[in-house]
Amino acid sequence: MLSGGDRTEFRRMAAAYFMVRKGKWLIGVAISVAAVTALIGEMTASLPAADASGGGDIPMWRMLGMSSALLAVSTLNQPLGELEDAAGQAWHRVRGLVLAAVFLGSSLLFLAGAWIAAGSEIVPLVARAQFGWLGIALLSGRILGQRLAWAGPCLFLAIAIYWGYATDSGPRWWEFTALPPGNSAGAFTAFGIFAAGVAAFIATPWRTKRLRSLLFFRSW
């Protein structure tokens, strides 16, 4: 548990972290995406697909679904550069809490917009997909750098739209953004990717180095 002074310092650090990242525009974008989803989320766009039909109608809420993950990982950019790399554990704890708070807040707003647009039936599907999108974004940020964390979700969306449907049997087993809410393969895929993304996020260089040293020491 943190003492009163520690909690005050932690709040100040969180406010500074959020201010450096211009938190007001993040809130504005999250609200705007939710409003757009509520207005046009049920509309469809005809896009090409690699099935017998050659194309399909994709609901707008499905394409907007990755927005919460993209907003969350945008907070991981480092405006202060190497100063943040050298920051202490408290700063990195704030980093993780801000990521979680932005993801939770923007996801709830998006879920509200999707519910208004398409009804309560899609809410479990959209909620499940949010975790998958965040996992992909975290993995993309770890592999490509945080400034390119958006690339992974965008690539997956293109793959899911074009190759995500089998000719007759509906969405493929890995297409967690379209499989029914009760589908176990879709849940396993979404939450498996989420777990991998979280593992990639917490595997900072100093943690990786410490783990390697422990494993090396124990091997002797």
N, C-alpha and C positions, 0 to 999 in steps of 0.2 A: 504494500500500500504506500502511496505517496503522501508525504506530509503536506501541510497547508502551503508552506513556502514552495515545495516542489511542484505542487499542483498549479500554483500561480505562475511559476516559471515555465511550466509545460504549456499553459494556455498562451502565454506571451510568445513562446516559440512557435506554437501552432498558428497563431495570428500572423506572425512574421512570415512563416512558410507560405501560408495561403495568400498573403498580400503580394509577395514576390511573384507568385504565379498568377496574379490578377484574377483572384477568385470571383469577382463580380461578373466577369464575362462568362465564366463557367456556369454560374447559376442562371444567367440570362439565356445561354445556349440550351441548357437542360430544359428550361421552361418552354423555350421556343420549339424544341423538338417534340415535346409532349403535346403542345398545342397543334402543331402541324400533323402529328399522328392522329389526334382526335378528329381533325378536319378531313384528312384524306387517307387515313390508315386503311380503310376498307376498299379503296380504289385499287385497281390492278394495272400492271404494266406488262405488255406483251414482249417477252424477251426470248432469244433463241435458246434452244436446249438440244442436247445430244440424244434425243429419243425419236421414236417413229414420227411423232407429230412435227418435229422440227422447231418447236417453240411452246411456250406456256404462259399463262397469266400469273404473275407473281404479285401478291398483295404488298402494298406499300409498307405496312407495319413490319413485314418480314425484312425488308431492305433497310429500314430505319433502326432495326433492333440492335445493331452493333454500336449505336451512338453512345449508350451509357458506358460501355467499355472504353471507347475512344476518349470520352471526356475524363474518365478515371485515370487512364494511363498518361494523359496529357499533363497531369500534375507531377509526373516523374521526370519531366524535362528539368534540366539543371541550369537555370538562369545565372547562377553564381559559379558555374563550372567547377574547377578543382577545389574551390573552398568547400563545396558541399561534399565532395569525395573525402575530404579530410575531416568532416564533421564527426562529432561523437555519437554515441549510441542513442542519446535522447533525440537528436535530430533525425536519425533514421527511423526511430519509433514514430515520430510525428509524420514522417514520410508515408509509412504504412497506414497510419490511422487516417490521414487525409485521403489517401487512395481509397480506403474502405468507405469513408463517409461520402465521398463524391459518387462512388459507384452505387452505394445504397440509395442515396437521395435521387440521383438521376434515373435509376432503375424504377423506383417507385413512381416517379413522375411519368416515365414512359409507359409503365404498366397501366396507370390511370388513363393515359391517352389511348392506349390500345383497347382498353375495356370500353371506353366511350365509343370508339370507332367500330369495333367488331364484336362486342359482347363479352360476357364473362367466360365463355367456353374456351377462348384462346389464352386466357391469363396464365394457366399452368404451363402451357407451351412456351409463351413468351418469357415467363420467369425462369424456366429451365434454360432457355437459350441464352439468357443474360450471363449465366455462369460460364457457358461455353465460349461466348465472345470474349469475356474478360480473360479466360485462360489463354486463348489464341493471342490476344493483344500483349499479355505479359510475356509469353514465349517469344513473340516477335520483337518486343523491346529488348529482351535479353540477348537475342541472336543478332539483331540488326542495329541495336542502339535505340534509346528511348525516343529519339526524334523520328524514328521510322516504325514505331510501335503500331501505327495505323495500317501498315502495309500488309501484315498477316491477316487481319480481319477482312480487308478489302479483297485480298487474293482468295480467301476461303469463300467469300460471298460469290465471287465469280465462278469458282469451281462448283459450289453448291447449286447455283442456278443452272449451269450448263450441263453438269454431269450428275446432279443429285437425284435424278429420277430414273428408275429402271423403266423399260418399255411398258410393262403391264402391271408390275407389282407395287407401284407407288414409290415413295421416297426410299433411297438406299439406307442401309442400316446405320451409316455414319452421319446422315443428314439430320442433325439434332434440331435444326431450325424449322423443320417441316413434319417430322414424325409425330404421331399422336402423343398426348401427354403421358399416357400409361405405357408407352413403349419402353421396354427395359433397355434395348440397345441404344436408343436415343439418350436415355438418362445416363447410362454408363459412359457413352461417348462425351456428353456435355460435362459431366462432373469429373470424368477422368482427365479431360483436357484442362479443366479448372484446377484440379490438384497439381497437374504438371506445371501449369503456369505459376501457381503460388510457390511451388518448390523452386522454380527458376528465379522468382522474385527474391526469395529469402536467401538464395545461394549467392550472397555477395562475395567478392573476391577474398575478403578477410575470413569469412566463414568457411569458404572452400579450402583456403590455405590451412585453417585450423583443423578442419576435418581430415585433410590429407596428413597433417603432422600426427594427429591422434592415431589414424589407421596405420601409418608407418611405424609409429612407436610401438603399437600393440603387436604388429607383425613380428617384432623382434622380442 
